[in-house]
Amino acid sequence: MKEDFIHYLWKFKKFDFLKAKTTAGDEIYIRSSGMHNTQKAGPDFFNAQLDIGTQHWAGNVEVHQKSSDWFAHNHHTDSAYDNVILHIVWEHDVEVYRNNNTPIPTLVIANYIDAKLLENYHQLFTKKEAKFINCASYFPNFNSLKIDFWLTKLYAERLENKAIYIEKLLAENNFHWEQTLFCMLAKYFGLKQNATPFIAIAQSVPFTMLQKETQVEKIEALLFGQAGLLEETKDDYQKKLQREYQFLKTKFKCSPIAEPVHFFRLRPLNFPTVRLAQLASLYTKQKNLFSQLIRVDKLEDFYQVLSVKTSPYWETHYNFGKTSKLFMKKTSKKFINLLLINAVFPLQFVYGRAIGKPFDEKIFEFLKQLPAENNHILTQYHKLHNHLGNSAMHSQALLQMYTEYCTKNKCLLCTLGNQVL
């Protein structure tokens, strides 16, 4: 029996706690089960309050599969466990004592579990056949309101995770909001395949130059040069950018990033050349982009601000030196949605918190208006329940559930997993 299941049983009192007794026969009355310790260091529950027999206790609770795990984990030599008032185990195979040789009361929780609950637990975690997620067979019967409640909480959790990354980036940029937005946009202009080199490019260029420069070729020269895409000469335009980059490189004392950008298995419209050209056009057109985006109140206005097309050269090229059919390579509405979901809205969230003016409600409303993203993970969820996948907030929440709960078997921490049990 896994310890996290025993944690679940104790935390949510999913056992016959009114009849619970220690191995010595003393009745246990739970005033407070304590605060669950999710940081792994120290006892599993802090500050519990229990009546054991006629004695009132206040202290910590430790959980193990077997009593002997107390010694296997070296708790008998760790002073952090001196204040344990109850040892909860699935199997009692040895008595455990404090440093002063007084026995620690032990609860064998397996004696107080409903058979149906145990059966549901085993069914949830026993994979008899290949299935998308543990609760796949139960999913169609989940209540839509309960799903909505859980998905809202999951999106808030995902937003918090993104906020941690942004706050770190903001500190690295000396709390320069415009520069941090540039780094975030660069990351997602690079998409999954080029996110790392693109953000490295953004962090390597002098942002003051981007804010002042009005010629797209000079911004292209800097971005392409930092990406290592100007080391060959395939046509006159590339040669022109090379000359410009040599000047800028000397002026700003910068050098190309170490990690190369990738073209492999990318559609031509997602080539790093095209995406860098679009990013260069955006920062030629918009000089105080963060200040504009932070004031937007209507979803349509985001599209107006972030909609750009490349410079003329890229209308007939996907890469240097190879002419293609004329095609205007604008940032599509779908691509702008990706930027809003992953860069703009999370940065708005962090900014709102920093100035004491939360943007949470506005962000949630925008996300409910955006269509759901589409990938193989979301398609699988949608097959399980027709209530899923109707907005970007749902799709972001489902991705959070899949990566942080389903794939890690954290069903006991999931509202829907709890419903199965």
VENGI-V61956 format. One line per field, one symbol per residue. ss: DSSP state (h for helix, s for strand, l for the rest). psi: psi as a letter, one per 20 degrees, with the letter a starting at -180 (. if undefined). Layout:
ss=???
psi=???
//
This chain:
ss=llhhhhhhhhhlllllhhhlslllllssssssllssllllllllssssssssllssssssssssssllhhhhllhhhlhhhllsssssssslllllslllllsllssshhhhllhhhhhhhhhhhllllllllllhhhhllllhhhhhhhhhhhhhhhhhhhhhhhhhhhhhllllhhhhhhhhhhhhhlhhhhhhhhhhhhhhllhhhhhhlllhhhhhhhhhhhlllllllllhhhhhhhhhhhhhhhhhlllllllllllllllhhhlhhhhhhhhhhhhhhlllhhhhhlllllhhhhhhhhllsllhhhhlsssllssllllllsllhhhhhhhhhhhhhhhhhhhhhhlllllhhhhhhhhhhllllllhhhhhhhhhlllllllhhhhhhhhhhhhhhhllllhhhlhhhhhhl
psi=pqhhhhgggggjllrmhijpqriijpqppogpirppojihprqhpqlqoqoocjppqpbrpqprgqhihghhjkhijoiijhkpipoprhpoiqqpqrhjjpqppponhhikpphgghghghhhjonhrpqgrgkghhghiqphhhgggghghgghggggghhggghghgghjkkogghhgggggggihiaghjgghghhghiiqohhghhhpiohhhggggghghikjkiroirhghhghggghhghgggjlrqqqhpqqpipkqqhijqhgghhgghghgihgphmgghghiipiphhhghggioqrrqhgiijqirpjoqrqpponqorhghhggggghggghhggggghhjknpjggggggghhhqqqrorhghggghhhpiiqkirhgghgghhggghiggijklhijphhhhhg.
//
